[in-house]
Amino acid sequence: MGYRKQPFGYRMETGKIAIHPEEADLVKMVFNDYLSGATYKALTEKLNATEVRYYPDKPWNINMVDRILKDSRYTGERSFPSIIERKALNAVSRLRAEKAKVAPKTEAQKVLRQILGCRVPDDLERSVLFLLNQLIRSPECICTPSTAHERLESVHEQISRFEEQVNSPDMDEAATAKTAMKIASARYGGIGREEYETEHLRRILAKAAPMAELDAVFLKATVSEIRISGNGTISLILKNGQKYKGSDPT
């Protein structure tokens, strides 16, 4: 996990907190662009197009942008040199509050927040809706993860071995019975969660129609995790453990 000794925009010089010029310019850009209407996603993309990073080994993400926009130290608090004016921070705080009050949270938005475990980024609901509608239109995209395929291949190998033992002139009844028990155990007692969830997902998709708005019940039944990469790409971790990533719906 990345760690900064000082907030983005600052550095230590001869034992004192000083402004980091390149980072401070980006702090000003983030505030100015957000007040001009830029979304978190757009800001993340713009920051990733620069060579400056919040953490040296990580791309920018929306959480880093959010951290900058909420940090009052940029106004000169707590002995930090001022990078932005207090009125800019206040304007950003008002704008963020207004966006949060634009509409009451829908059930789908509540589920998205539960899955993410944090604030729902701008445009995320639209992106998730796009990906789920892709799956509804193309249910063949649902597949069993590789670990489950390995179990199925093992079953097929055991069946082949069983057939060879049965057809052998000097069949070993004890060994054949043991193989039969392994097959039964693997096929019926050892059905993995991935296979079960894969079939369950296929049944859900078979009954579903493309959605005009994200449905909370459908979302909870199909998605266990949502991942957002540093460049803003959304991928879904489905209930069967499968990772599904699509193109941006723009």
C-alpha positions in Angstrom: 0.0 0.0 0.0 1.3 3.5 -0.9 2.2 6.0 1.8 3.0 9.7 1.8 4.8 11.5 4.6 3.2 14.8 3.5 0.0 15.6 1.6 0.2 15.7 -2.2 1.6 19.1 -3.1 4.1 19.3 -0.2 7.6 18.1 0.7 10.1 18.5 3.4 13.0 21.0 2.9 15.6 21.4 5.7 13.2 20.1 8.3 10.3 22.4 7.2 7.1 21.7 5.2 7.5 23.4 1.8 5.5 23.5 -1.4 6.3 20.9 -4.1 6.0 23.1 -7.3 4.9 20.3 -9.8 2.5 18.7 -7.4 1.1 22.1 -6.2 0.3 23.0 -9.9 -1.7 19.8 -10.2 -3.6 20.5 -6.9 -4.6 23.9 -8.3 -5.6 22.2 -11.6 -7.8 19.7 -9.7 -9.7 22.4 -7.9 -10.1 24.7 -10.9 -11.2 21.9 -13.2 -13.7 20.5 -10.7 -15.2 23.9 -10.2 -15.4 24.1 -14.0 -17.5 21.0 -14.2 -15.0 18.2 -14.6 -16.0 14.8 -13.1 -13.7 12.7 -10.9 -13.2 10.3 -13.7 -12.1 13.1 -16.1 -9.7 14.4 -13.5 -8.3 11.0 -13.0 -7.7 10.6 -16.7 -6.1 14.0 -16.9 -3.8 13.3 -14.0 -2.7 9.9 -15.4 -1.7 11.7 -18.6 0.9 13.6 -16.6 4.2 12.1 -15.3 3.5 13.1 -11.7 2.0 10.5 -9.4 0.3 10.6 -6.0 2.2 7.4 -5.1 5.4 6.7 -7.2 4.3 3.2 -8.2 0.6 3.6 -8.6 -1.6 5.3 -11.2 -4.1 8.0 -10.2 -7.6 6.9 -9.1 -10.7 8.7 -8.0 -10.0 8.2 -4.3 -6.8 10.2 -4.6 -8.7 13.0 -6.4 -11.4 13.0 -3.7 -8.7 13.2 -1.0 -7.2 16.3 -2.6 -10.6 18.1 -3.0 -11.4 17.6 0.7 -8.0 18.6 2.2 -8.3 21.9 4.0 -4.5 22.0 4.6 -4.1 23.4 1.1 -5.6 26.7 2.4 -2.7 27.2 4.9 -4.2 25.3 7.9 -1.9 23.6 10.5 1.2 25.5 9.4 1.1 24.2 5.8 2.0 26.7 3.1 -1.1 27.9 1.2 -1.6 26.4 -2.3 -5.3 27.5 -2.9 -7.5 30.1 -1.4 -10.1 29.3 1.3 -12.9 30.4 -1.0 -11.9 27.7 -3.6 -12.1 25.0 -0.9 -15.5 26.3 0.2 -16.8 26.5 -3.4 -15.7 22.8 -3.9 -17.4 21.8 -0.7 -20.6 23.4 -1.7 -20.5 21.9 -5.2 -19.9 18.4 -3.8 -22.8 18.9 -1.4 -25.1 20.0 -4.2 -24.2 17.0 -6.3 -24.9 14.7 -3.4 -28.4 16.3 -3.1 -29.3 16.3 -6.7 -31.6 13.3 -6.3 -32.4 10.9 -3.4 -30.3 7.7 -3.4 -32.0 4.9 -5.4 -32.0 1.3 -4.1 -29.4 0.5 -6.9 -27.2 3.4 -5.7 -27.4 2.0 -2.1 -26.4 -1.4 -3.3 -23.5 0.1 -5.3 -22.3 1.8 -2.2 -22.5 -1.5 -0.2 -20.5 -3.3 -2.9 -17.8 -0.6 -3.1 -17.7 0.1 0.6 -17.2 3.8 -0.2 -18.7 6.8 -2.0 -20.1 5.9 -5.5 -18.0 7.7 -8.1 -19.6 9.8 -10.9 -20.9 7.8 -13.8 -20.3 4.5 -12.1 -24.0 3.5 -12.1 -24.2 4.2 -15.9 -21.1 2.1 -16.5 -22.3 -0.9 -14.4 -25.7 -0.7 -16.2 -23.9 -0.8 -19.5 -21.8 -3.9 -18.6 -24.8 -5.8 -17.1 -26.9 -5.1 -20.2 -24.0 -6.5 -22.3 -24.2 -9.7 -20.3 -28.0 -9.9 -20.7 -27.6 -9.5 -24.5 -24.7 -12.0 -24.6 -25.2 -14.6 -21.9 -22.6 -16.8 -23.6 -20.0 -14.5 -21.9 -20.8 -16.2 -18.6 -18.2 -19.0 -18.1 -17.0 -21.1 -15.3 -13.6 -20.0 -13.8 -10.6 -22.0 -14.7 -10.4 -23.8 -11.3 -13.8 -25.3 -11.9 -12.8 -26.4 -15.4 -9.9 -28.2 -13.9 -12.3 -30.1 -11.6 -14.4 -31.1 -14.5 -11.4 -32.3 -16.5 -10.4 -34.4 -13.5 -13.9 -36.0 -13.5 -13.6 -36.8 -17.3 -10.2 -38.4 -16.7 -11.6 -40.6 -13.9 -14.5 -41.7 -16.2 -12.1 -42.7 -18.9 -10.1 -44.6 -16.3 -13.3 -46.3 -15.1 -14.2 -47.4 -18.6 -10.7 -48.8 -19.2 -11.0 -50.8 -15.9 -14.5 -52.1 -16.8 -13.4 -53.3 -20.2 -10.2 -54.8 -19.0 -10.1 -58.7 -19.3 -8.6 -58.9 -15.8 -10.7 -56.3 -14.2 -9.8 -55.5 -10.6 -13.2 -55.1 -8.9 -11.9 -53.3 -5.9 -10.0 -50.7 -8.0 -12.9 -50.3 -10.3 -15.3 -49.7 -7.4 -12.9 -47.2 -5.9 -12.8 -45.2 -9.2 -16.6 -45.3 -9.4 -16.8 -43.8 -5.9 -14.4 -41.0 -6.8 -16.5 -40.2 -9.8 -19.7 -40.0 -7.8 -18.1 -37.9 -5.2 -16.6 -35.5 -7.7 -19.8 -35.2 -9.8 -22.4 -35.0 -7.0 -20.7 -34.3 -3.7 -18.0 -32.0 -5.0 -19.8 -29.6 -7.1 -18.0 -26.3 -6.6 -19.4 -22.9 -5.8 -18.2 -21.6 -9.2 -20.2 -24.1 -11.2 -23.3 -23.6 -9.1 -23.1 -19.8 -9.3 -22.3 -20.0 -13.1 -25.5 -22.0 -13.7 -27.4 -19.7 -11.4 -26.2 -16.6 -13.4 -27.1 -18.2 -16.7 -30.7 -18.8 -15.4 -31.0 -15.2 -14.2 -29.7 -13.8 -17.5 -32.1 -16.1 -19.5 -35.1 -14.5 -17.7 -33.8 -10.9 -17.9 -34.4 -8.1 -20.4 -32.0 -5.1 -21.0 -32.6 -2.5 -18.3 -33.3 1.1 -18.8 -32.2 1.8 -15.2 -30.0 -0.3 -12.9 -32.1 -2.7 -10.9 -31.0 -3.2 -7.3 -32.2 -6.8 -7.0 -30.5 -7.9 -10.3 -27.3 -6.1 -9.2 -27.2 -8.0 -5.9 -27.9 -11.3 -7.5 -25.1 -11.0 -10.1 -22.3 -8.9 -8.9 -20.1 -9.5 -5.8 -17.4 -6.8 -6.4 -16.7 -3.8 -8.6 -13.1 -2.8 -9.4 -12.0 0.5 -10.8 -8.5 0.7 -12.3 -6.3 3.7 -12.2 -7.4 4.9 -15.6 -11.1 4.6 -14.6 -11.9 1.3 -16.4 -14.7 -0.6 -14.6 -14.7 -4.4 -14.2 -17.3 -6.6 -12.5 -16.5 -9.6 -10.4 -19.5 -11.8 -10.8 -21.0 -14.1 -8.3 -19.2 -17.1 -9.8 -15.8 -15.4 -9.4 -15.6 -14.5 -13.1 -14.1 -11.1 -14.0 -16.1 -9.3 -16.7 -14.7 -6.1 -18.2 -16.2 -4.2 -21.1 -15.6 -1.0 -23.0 -16.6 2.5 -21.8 -20.2 3.2 -22.9 -19.3 6.6 -24.2 
